């Protein structure tokens, strides 16, 4: 399933959070002490820099490894150093293994009709669990959206998440869609999600690209109380900045203020969504479990605010396919056998090169023996006729084969 338009956290909903509130109380508003915007931005940029450098550097950099996994899945190998005659076949081993894994796990999931069954041991009639199971089944059958906006089931989301997780790490966003009344479970590209490398949960960051026009819609979004979710003034300042930069870029490149193409109107914007603890310069806690959204690393367009989810936990659920102690991102499924798959590809191409060299080979020609040396400019091929020079002694060889190696019968059988 292709990725849908990125969804930000759902608006805060006043669900009761204690027995007292259920019996008639009301949730109390929490007012968090705040840092000045400039200091908060500096703190958040520091979080992102720390997480990015930790994931890109070190002896086992995740970003580089994950990108190599994706290239192997798509059979993208570097053949730029090969000669024109050399084989450049791309063996689909990685793609086949990942697709098989996804198919097997998806089949194992859906083959169990009641895998989402709910049992309430306190209900002797068993009716309560049956009703809840039907409700969960309804939610799971409509929990994802395809690229046409149609509701699809959990099996599609599960398949996409597993396939992405095989290359990097399984990640999904679980949010409530007020428009449809359904829970959304959407695969998330693990490359977008950053965690505290120390493993102490100081922050979680998600970097999501959106288009410029989506900012206009965000200005008008409101929560269940009717309050604005995003800071319209901050979005306006960001748009003015982006517009000014885009105009300068167009004039620099084209000499005109007119856009070069319709595609340039996308004006991609980067949203950094932080779920974090906020600390001051001395390291003291200012507020924890805070949501902050920063656009293009320069404007805070939402927050800081208390976690808007009623459960007060993260809406990004993630886990590596192979757990590794003290490694936040674990180990990916593909990297275990990717080097072997690359060796198989190289070996296959070497065998093809050997067959080509053994059958076509190279030849040394005495130029004075040929009446028109241009006849051999494109090499020797079956069925061609070469006219010898009249002065060349009859019967004397003028072409000699040069051995370039090959594939022995034993190698061929191997």
N, C-alpha and C positions, 0 to 999 in steps of 0.2 A: 504494500500500500504506500503510495507516495505521501510525503509529508504534507499535511494541511497547513493552512495559515497558522503561524505560531500563536498559541494562546497564553495569555498572561494569567496570573492567579485569579481565581474567582473573587468577586466582591465579598466583603465581609457580610455574613448572615448572622442574625441574632438567635442562634440556636441556644437552648438552655445548656449550661455547662456544669450544673450541680443539682442535687436533689432539692435544695432550697429554692433555686430558680424555677424548677419544674412545678413546685407546689405553690408558686405565686410570686416569688421574688423576681428581680430583674437584674440583668448583667450590669455590673458597674463599669463605667468607662475608665480606662487606664490612661493616665497622662504620663508619657515618658519624658524624662529630661532629654533635651536635644543638644547636639553639638552645632556650632555654626556651620552653614552649608559648605563654606570653603574648607573647613577642617574635616567635615564628614567626607567630602569628595576626596581629599588627600588620603584619608584612612581607607576608603573603598578602593582607590587606585592601588594602594599598597597591598591590599588583599589580592587583587587580581594579578598584580605583578608577581607576588610570591607564588600563587597557585600555578600561573602560566609557566614561570621559569622552572618550577619543580617538576612539572609534567613534561616539559620539552627537554630538560637537561638530565644529567645523571648517567649512570652506566646502562640504564635500561629505559630510555626515554619512551613515553607512551605515544605521543603524537606521531613520531617518526615510525614507530612500530605499527600503529593503527593504520597509517597511510599506506605502508607497505602491504598490509593485509588486504586493504581495499583494492590496491593495484593488482595484487595477485588474484583476487576474486574476479576482477574484470579482465584478467589475462593481459594486463598491461606490463610488459617487460621492456627494458631498454635494449634496443637492437641497433642503436646509432653507431656502434663501433664495429658492426659486422660489415664485411665486404658484400658487394651486390650479389655475388653468386652463392653466398652462404645462406643456409636455411635459417628461417626466423619463425618457426612454428611455435604457437603459444598453446601449451598443453593445459586443458581445463580442469586440472586436478583439484585445485582449491575451490573453484566454483562448484564442482560436482559434490565434494565432500560437505560443503556448507549447505547446499540445497537438500542433500540427503538428510543431514542432521535436522534441518528445519522441518522437513516433511515427516520424519519419524516422530519428533517431539509433538508436532501439531496433531498427528494421528493418535498418538498416545493420549493426548488431552481430550480430543473430541470423541474418542471411542468409549470413554467412560461417561455415559449419559448423565449420571448424577454426581459428577465430580464436584459440583458446587452445592451439594446437598447440605442442609442445615438441620441439626438435631438439637432440640431443647429437652434436656433430661428432666426439667421441672414440670413439663407439660405431659400429663398422662394420656391425654387425648391424641397427641402427636399432630394436632391440627396447626398449632402455632408454627412449628418447624416447616410444615408443608406449605403454609402460606408464605413464609419468608423465603423458602426455596424458589417458589414461583416468582416472587418479586425480584430476587437476585438474578434468576434466569432471564427475566424480562430486561433488566438493566444490562446484563452482559450481551444480550442479543442486539442491543442498540447503543453500544458504548463507544463506537468509533465512527468517524466520518470519512468517506472517500473523497477523491478530488472533485467529484461532482456534487458534493454536499449531501449525499445519501447516507443514511444510517446503516452501518454494518456491524457484524458481531465481533466478539472478543477473539475468535479464532484468527481473524485477519490481523488484528493488532498483535496478537501473540506471535504469529509467524514473522511479522516484520521486526518485532523486538528481538526475537531469537536470532534472526539472520544478521541484524546489526550488531547484536551482542557477540556473535561468533567472531566478528572482525575487531570489536573494541570492548564494549561493556554494555550489558543490558540496561536500558533506561527507559522509563515511561513517565508521562505526566498524567496525574489523576486529578481532575477538577470537575466541578459541577457547572453545567451549562444551563443558566436560568431560562434562556430562550426556548430550549427544547424540553427541559425538565429531566434530562438524562445526565448520567455521569459520563465524562469523556475520559477514555484511556487511550492515550496517543503515544506512539513510539517517539523517543527523543534521541537525536544524534548525540552520542557520548562525547564527541568532540566539542559540543557546546557547553558541557557541564564541568565545572571545576570544584574540587573539594580542598579543604584544609589539609595540606600535605603532612602536617604533624599528627593528623588523625584525632585531634581533640575537638573537632566540630565547631571551630570558631566561626566558620562561614561555609556557605554553599553558593556558588555563582552559576548562573546560566546566561550565556551570551547568545542572543537571538537576533538575526537580521530581519528587518521588516522594510516595507516600502514607505516612501514619504507620505503618500496619500492616506496611509493608515493612521498617521498622527492626527489628521483631522477628525477621524472617527473617535479616537481616544479622548479628544477634548470633551466630547459629549457623554461619555460613559458615566453612569451613576451606579451606586450600590443599592442595596435593598432599602436603605433609608432615604434615597433620593439625593445623597451627597455626591459631589464629583469625586471620581476615583483618581483622576490624574490632574496635575497642576497645569491648567490651560495657559497661564502666563509663562511658565517655564517652557512649555511646548512651543509657544509663540516665539520666544527668544531663540530657541533652537532652530526653528524653521527660518527665521530671518538670517541666522548665521549660515545655514546650509544654502539658502538661496544666494547669499552673497558669494560664498565659495564657488558654487556651481557657475554663476555668471562669470567670475574671474577665470575659472578653468576653461569655459567655452571660448572666451575672448582670447586666451593664451593659445589655445589649440587651433581655433578656426579663424581668428581675427574678426569674429562676429559675435554679437550677443545672442544670436538665434541658436537654438539647440541643434546639435549635429544630427540627431536621430530621435525617433520616438522613444527608443530604449533608454536614452539618457534621462527621461522623465521619471524613471523609477526612484532615483536618488536614494539608494539604500541607507538605512539608519541602523545602527547597532544599539540594541537594548541590553543592558547588563542588569540582571535581576539578582539581587542579593537577599539571602535569608541568613541573617548573621547576628552576632553580638556586636554592639557598638562600645568601643573603649576609648578613653581619653588619652592624652599624650603620656600620662604617667602609668598607663596600663590598667586603670581602674574601670570597672564596669559602669557604663552609662545606662544601657538598656540591652536586653537580650531578646532573642527570637523576634527580630525586627525585619520587616520587608522594606527594601529600598530599591527603586528602579531608576537607573541612570541611562540617559540617552547620549550616545556618541562621546562618552566619558567627560561630558562638560555640564549637563543639566540634570538635576534631580527632578524627575517628573512625577514621582510618587514616593510617599513616605518621607522619613521613617515612620512606620506604623507597626503596631502589634500584628503578629501573624494573623491574616484575615480568615484562615480556616478554622472552623469550629473545633476541630481536633487538636489545633495548635501544633501540628507536625508538618513535615515537608510534603509538598504535593508532587515532588520528583522522587520516584522510587527507582533505585538502581542497585545493581549487584554485578560483580564480574562472574563470568562463567567458570573461572578457575580461581578460587580464593588463594591468596598468598599472604602469610602473616606480615603485618605492618606495612602492607601495600594498599593504599586506598582504592586503586583501580584494578588490583589483582592482575590476572594474566588472561590473555585472550585465547580462544580455542584454536584459531588459525595459526598463530605464531609458533605453536608446538611442531607443526609439520610443514610450514611454509618453506623453510630452507631445503627440506627434502624434495618438495614439489618443484622448487627452482632447479635443483640438481637433476631431476627427471627431465625437465624441459631442456636443459643444456645438453644432457646426454643424448636425448632424442635428436637434437639438432646436430650434434657431433656425428652421430651415426649417419644421418642424412648427408652431411658434408662429406663423410668418408665414402659413401656410395657414389656421390657425385664425382669426387676426385678420382675414384678408381675407374669409373666408366668413361668419364670425359677427359680427365687428366689434362696435362699441358704439353705442348710440343715446341721443339726448337726447329727452326726452318732456315735453311741457307738461302738468303735473299737472292743471290745471284742465280739460283736454279729456277726461279719463277719468272715467266715472261711478264706477268702483271702482278706485282706483289700486293696490289690493292684488293685482289680477289680474296685474300686471306685476312683482311682487316677485321672481319667479324668472326674469325675463328674457323675451325674445321667442323663440318657437319656431314652426316650420311647423305650420299647421293650427289655430292658436289664434284665438279670436274675442274682440275687445275691444269693449265697449259704450261709445260716446262720450257725453259729458255733453250733455243736451238743449239747453243754452244755447250749445254750441260751434257756430260757423258751419258749415253744411254745405259739404263739399268742401275745407275748409281743413286743410292737413297738421298733424298734431299729433306726429309722430315724425320726427326728423331723424337720419340716419346720421352717425356720427363716424368719420373715417378713422384707422386705427391702423397703417397700413403693411401690407405683405404681401409676397408673393413674385412677382416678375415672371416671365413665361414663360422668359426667359433664365436666371434664377436657378434656376427649377424644373428646366430641362434640365441645368444644371450639377450 
